[in-house]
């Protein structure tokens, strides 16, 4: 399950998805960009999508400016594998 939330830009974190307008592709799935880095620069929040090295796409916000993102729940630890249920008793012969 995903959550579309509106939060201050200062609370956005990597792996959130930021709306990037309609772009050249009309399919709505391609309008959300994965944030690869979030940092504070000169009092503004810089959100980087795509590559970390130039050229990249950057979005700049005031720290308290409200931004709508999609955030996926953090995956919990994997469940341990179930142990096989051996129904055979010890010392019994099958034959």
C-alpha positions in Angstrom: 0.0 0.0 0.0 1.3 3.5 -0.9 0.5 6.7 0.9 0.1 10.0 -0.9 0.9 12.6 1.8 1.4 16.4 2.0 4.3 17.3 4.3 6.7 20.2 4.8 9.6 20.0 2.3 12.0 19.6 5.2 10.4 16.2 6.0 10.8 14.7 2.5 13.3 11.9 2.3 15.1 9.8 -0.3 12.9 7.2 -2.0 9.8 9.4 -1.7 8.2 10.1 -5.0 7.7 13.7 -6.1 5.1 14.9 -8.7 7.0 16.3 -11.7 4.2 17.5 -14.0 2.8 15.9 -17.1 6.2 15.9 -19.0 6.3 14.5 -22.5 4.6 11.2 -21.7 0.8 11.4 -21.2 0.8 8.3 -18.9 0.2 9.5 -15.3 2.7 6.9 -13.9 5.6 8.8 -15.4 4.7 12.0 -13.6 6.2 10.9 -10.3 10.0 11.0 -9.8 11.9 9.1 -7.2 13.9 11.4 -4.9 17.5 10.3 -4.7 18.8 13.0 -2.3 17.4 15.7 0.0 19.6 18.4 1.5 19.5 21.8 3.1 21.4 24.4 1.1 21.4 28.1 2.0 18.2 27.7 4.0 16.3 26.0 1.2 15.5 22.3 0.8 17.0 20.9 -2.4 15.4 17.6 -3.6 17.3 15.8 -6.3 15.7 13.2 -8.6 17.5 10.9 -10.9 21.3 10.9 -10.9 23.3 12.4 -8.1 25.9 13.8 -10.4 25.1 16.5 -13.0 23.0 16.7 -15.1 20.2 16.0 -12.7 16.8 17.4 -11.8 16.6 19.5 -8.7 13.6 21.0 -7.0 14.0 23.8 -4.5 11.5 24.6 -1.6 11.3 26.6 1.5 11.6 24.2 4.5 8.0 24.8 5.6 6.5 24.7 2.1 4.0 21.9 1.7 5.0 19.2 -0.8 2.8 16.2 -1.9 4.8 13.0 -2.2 4.1 9.3 -2.4 5.8 7.3 0.4 5.9 3.5 0.4 5.8 1.8 3.8 9.2 0.6 5.0 9.6 -3.1 4.7 9.9 -5.0 7.9 12.3 -7.8 8.6 11.7 -11.0 6.7 9.9 -13.7 8.6 12.0 -16.7 9.4 11.5 -19.7 7.2 9.1 -22.3 8.6 10.7 -25.4 9.9 9.5 -28.6 8.3 7.0 -30.5 10.5 8.4 -34.1 10.7 5.6 -36.4 11.9 7.8 -39.5 12.2 8.8 -40.5 15.7 12.2 -41.7 16.6 13.0 -45.4 16.7 10.1 -46.4 14.5 10.7 -48.5 11.5 8.8 -48.1 8.3 8.8 -50.9 6.1 
